[in-house]
Amino acid sequence: MPEMDYKTIRRDLLDIRFYYTYRKDLTEAASVIYENAVSRKVEKYNRAVVNAPIRLYHLYYELYVKGNTQQPFADTYCFCVDYIKQLNQQLIEYLSTQ
């Protein structure tokens, strides 16, 4: 993945969250229309996060694949929200170099 700015990564992560939230409908739509460009983004980010540190990998899965927000994620795993925010920033930094 070429180096990207943080704003682009944040926007892409929101697209990925949307994609996974409506994955069933979008898959059905792709069988009628064509696959949306976000599908390629999802693949690109999934490939990048595979080699991320495990905490960032887990964060990506929880926040962007499962669609959790930071507060419920923090509550579920007994973290403080500030720590999740820090991890999210680390994830963005990591993705910017992939």
C-alpha positions in Angstrom: 0.0 0.0 0.0 1.6 3.4 -0.9 2.1 5.8 1.9 -1.1 7.7 2.6 -2.1 10.7 4.8 -4.1 10.1 8.0 -7.2 11.8 6.6 -7.4 9.4 3.7 -6.9 6.4 6.0 -9.6 7.6 8.4 -12.1 8.0 5.5 -11.1 4.6 4.2 -11.6 3.0 7.6 -15.1 4.4 7.8 -15.8 3.0 4.3 -14.6 -0.4 5.5 -16.8 -0.2 8.6 -19.8 0.6 6.3 -18.9 -2.2 4.0 -18.8 -4.8 6.7 -22.0 -3.5 8.3 -23.9 -3.9 5.0 -21.8 -6.7 3.6 -24.7 -9.1 2.9 -26.6 -6.4 0.9 -23.5 -5.2 -0.9 -22.6 -8.8 -1.9 -26.0 -9.2 -3.3 -25.8 -5.9 -5.2 -22.4 -6.9 -6.6 -24.0 -10.0 -8.2 -26.5 -7.8 -10.0 -24.3 -4.7 -10.7 -20.6 -4.9 -10.3 -18.5 -5.1 -7.1 -18.0 -1.6 -5.6 -14.6 -0.1 -5.4 -14.7 -0.3 -1.6 -14.3 -4.1 -1.9 -10.8 -3.5 -3.3 -10.1 -1.1 -0.4 -11.2 -3.8 2.1 -8.9 -6.3 0.5 -6.0 -3.8 0.5 -6.4 -2.9 4.2 -7.0 -6.5 5.2 -3.7 -7.5 3.6 -1.9 -4.7 5.3 -3.3 -5.4 8.8 -2.3 -9.1 8.6 1.3 -8.2 9.6 0.3 -5.5 12.2 1.1 -6.0 15.8 -1.6 -8.2 17.4 -3.2 -5.4 19.4 -3.7 -3.3 16.2 -4.9 -6.4 14.3 -7.5 -7.0 17.1 -8.5 -3.3 17.2 -9.0 -3.3 13.4 -11.2 -6.4 13.6 -13.3 -5.1 16.5 -13.8 -1.5 15.3 -13.9 -1.8 11.5 -14.9 -5.4 10.7 -17.3 -6.0 13.6 -18.4 -2.3 13.7 -17.9 -1.7 17.4 -17.3 1.8 18.6 -14.5 2.7 21.0 -16.5 2.8 24.2 -18.2 -0.6 23.9 -14.9 -2.1 22.8 -13.1 -0.6 25.8 -15.9 -1.8 28.1 -15.9 -5.3 26.8 -12.1 -5.8 27.2 -11.7 -3.7 30.3 -9.6 -1.0 28.7 -10.0 2.8 29.1 -11.3 4.7 26.1 -8.1 6.8 26.0 -6.1 3.6 25.5 -8.4 2.6 22.6 -7.9 6.0 21.0 -4.1 5.7 21.3 -4.3 2.2 19.7 -6.5 3.6 16.9 -3.9 6.3 16.3 -1.2 3.7 16.2 -3.2 1.7 13.7 -3.6 4.7 11.5 0.2 5.4 11.7 0.9 1.7 11.0 -1.4 1.8 7.9 0.2 5.0 6.6 3.4 3.1 6.2 2.1 0.0 4.5 
